[in-house]
Amino acid sequence: MPKKTYTDEFKTDAVNYYYDSGLSINTTAKKLGVSISALRKWIKLSKKDGSVITRGSGNYSSDKDVRLKRQLRDAEGAIEVLKKQ
């Protein structure tokens, strides 16, 4: 089976989703359909080159952004649960 390749944009989005969602690496990887080891590697590389916006790096304009992202994540989770019913 050929090895899957992902764009740099997808990798960056995946890492940002991991940080924003508050989910575990395992859960995030499963939701995105990627291997856990790949996601771990992308996270490690993003920390080295500073390409990912994280809460501790001061890149959020305010706590309101964090609150809104959390509300969006919760709403998306509720939608997924309802879709399964």
Sine and cosine of phi, psi and omega as CSV:
sin_phi,cos_phi,sin_psi,cos_psi,sin_omega,cos_omega
0.00,0.00,0.75,-0.66,-0.02,-1.00
-0.93,0.37,0.53,-0.85,0.01,-1.00
-0.96,0.28,0.73,-0.69,0.03,-1.00
-0.96,0.29,0.62,-0.79,0.09,-1.00
-0.88,-0.48,0.59,-0.80,-0.03,-1.00
-0.84,-0.54,0.55,-0.83,0.03,-1.00
-0.95,0.30,0.36,-0.93,0.05,-1.00
-0.88,0.48,-0.59,0.81,0.01,-1.00
-0.89,0.45,-0.69,0.73,0.02,-1.00
-0.88,0.47,-0.69,0.72,-0.01,-1.00
-0.88,0.48,-0.71,0.70,0.02,-1.00
-0.89,0.45,-0.68,0.73,0.03,-1.00
-0.89,0.45,-0.63,0.78,0.01,-1.00
-0.90,0.44,-0.69,0.72,0.00,-1.00
-0.92,0.39,-0.68,0.73,0.04,-1.00
-0.89,0.46,-0.64,0.77,0.04,-1.00
-0.88,0.47,-0.67,0.75,0.04,-1.00
-0.85,0.53,-0.75,0.66,-0.02,-1.00
-0.92,0.38,-0.66,0.75,-0.05,-1.00
-0.96,0.29,-0.54,0.84,-0.11,-0.99
-0.97,0.23,-0.49,0.87,-0.07,-1.00
0.97,0.23,0.13,0.99,0.02,-1.00
-0.99,0.14,0.28,-0.96,0.06,-1.00
-0.95,0.31,0.28,-0.96,0.04,-1.00
-0.88,0.48,-0.67,0.74,-0.01,-1.00
-0.87,0.50,-0.74,0.67,-0.02,-1.00
-0.91,0.41,-0.68,0.73,0.01,-1.00
-0.88,0.47,-0.72,0.69,0.00,-1.00
-0.87,0.49,-0.67,0.74,0.00,-1.00
-0.90,0.44,-0.69,0.73,0.00,-1.00
-0.90,0.44,-0.58,0.82,-0.04,-1.00
-1.00,0.04,-0.19,0.98,0.00,-1.00
0.96,0.26,0.52,0.85,0.04,-1.00
-0.87,-0.49,0.26,-0.96,0.02,-1.00
-0.97,0.25,0.46,-0.89,0.01,-1.00
-0.89,0.45,-0.66,0.75,-0.02,-1.00
-0.91,0.43,-0.59,0.80,0.03,-1.00
-0.91,0.42,-0.72,0.70,0.00,-1.00
-0.89,0.46,-0.68,0.74,0.04,-1.00
-0.85,0.52,-0.69,0.73,0.00,-1.00
-0.88,0.47,-0.71,0.71,0.00,-1.00
-0.89,0.46,-0.64,0.76,0.02,-1.00
-0.90,0.43,-0.71,0.70,0.00,-1.00
-0.88,0.48,-0.72,0.70,0.01,-1.00
-0.91,0.42,-0.61,0.80,-0.02,-1.00
-0.93,0.37,-0.53,0.85,0.05,-1.00
-0.93,0.37,-0.60,0.80,-0.01,-1.00
-0.92,0.38,-0.71,0.70,-0.07,-1.00
-1.00,-0.06,-0.07,1.00,0.06,-1.00
0.93,0.36,0.43,0.90,-0.08,-1.00
-0.99,0.10,-0.10,1.00,-0.06,-1.00
-0.94,-0.35,0.70,-0.72,0.04,-1.00
-0.99,0.16,0.87,-0.49,0.04,-1.00
-0.84,-0.55,0.33,-0.95,-0.06,-1.00
-0.85,0.53,-0.67,0.74,-0.08,-1.00
-0.96,0.28,-0.23,0.97,-0.08,-1.00
-1.00,0.05,-0.01,1.00,0.05,-1.00
0.98,0.21,0.33,0.94,-0.05,-1.00
-1.00,0.02,-0.15,0.99,0.05,-1.00
-1.00,0.07,0.66,-0.75,-0.05,-1.00
-0.96,0.27,-0.47,0.88,0.03,-1.00
-0.26,-0.97,0.17,-0.98,0.07,-1.00
-0.92,0.38,-0.34,0.94,0.03,-1.00
-0.88,0.47,-0.62,0.78,0.05,-1.00
-0.86,0.51,-0.69,0.72,-0.01,-1.00
-0.90,0.44,-0.69,0.72,-0.01,-1.00
-0.89,0.45,-0.68,0.74,0.00,-1.00
-0.91,0.40,-0.64,0.77,0.04,-1.00
-0.90,0.44,-0.63,0.77,0.02,-1.00
-0.91,0.42,-0.68,0.73,0.02,-1.00
-0.89,0.45,-0.65,0.76,0.03,-1.00
-0.90,0.45,-0.70,0.71,0.03,-1.00
-0.86,0.50,-0.70,0.72,0.00,-1.00
-0.90,0.44,-0.66,0.75,0.02,-1.00
-0.91,0.41,-0.67,0.75,0.03,-1.00
-0.90,0.44,-0.62,0.78,0.05,-1.00
-0.89,0.45,-0.66,0.75,0.03,-1.00
-0.90,0.43,-0.64,0.77,0.02,-1.00
-0.89,0.45,-0.67,0.74,0.01,-1.00
-0.88,0.47,-0.66,0.75,0.02,-1.00
-0.89,0.45,-0.69,0.72,0.00,-1.00
-0.92,0.40,-0.58,0.82,0.02,-1.00
-0.89,0.46,-0.58,0.81,-0.05,-1.00
-0.96,0.29,-0.37,0.93,-0.01,-1.00
-0.98,0.18,0.00,0.00,0.00,0.00
